[in-house]
Amino acid sequence: MKTNKLLKEMDRLWQSHYWLTREVIQAYVYNTGCFNSVLNALLENQDDLGNNFSKLTSNKAAGAELTPLLKEHINIAVQIVVAASKGQDIKKLYAQWSENGTHIAHVYHKYWDRLNEKKMNSYMQGHLSTTLDEASEIIKKNCVQSYEKGEIALDHINMMSDYIASKF
């Protein structure tokens, strides 16, 4: 029973991760004045995801190793949005982001070996790709396409969360 509650919480946290990420991108691109507060909420979400993983695995070290990687994931994403908004090349940043995603997948597998590391990495890389597609449309201020790309990114987050949940 406890595991089911934690898995529902994990799903909610990944949903929040998606929505807060979209809000951070929009706050930066549209200069809403909410950027710092939404970014702080997103970083807190990474703490919550790490804590949730610790509880799921009954291992505090799992969250202690995962959380900084998740925060790095967010910080690199913000750098990508800023650079892309300025028309700068993002290839090096994307390579860092991709490497970070691989490390995240490794930590998930390390602390819960029922998660296939290659599959988890595939989900992480897909998450990066769909998030960048959505961010690119927001930066171009293409509202319809950003919504459509956002639906794909949200579906992908749900698939990743479902995969993780299926292994507990």
Secondary structure, 3 states (H helix, E strand, C coil): CHHHHHHHHHHHHHHHHHHHHHHHHHHHHCCCCCHHHHHHHHHHHHHHHHHHHHHHHCCHHHHHHHHHHHHHHHHHHHHHHHHHHCCCCCHHHHHHHHHHHHHHHHHHHHHCCCCCHHHHHHHHHHHHHHHHHHHHHHHCCCHHHHHHHHHHHHHHHHHHHHHHHHCC
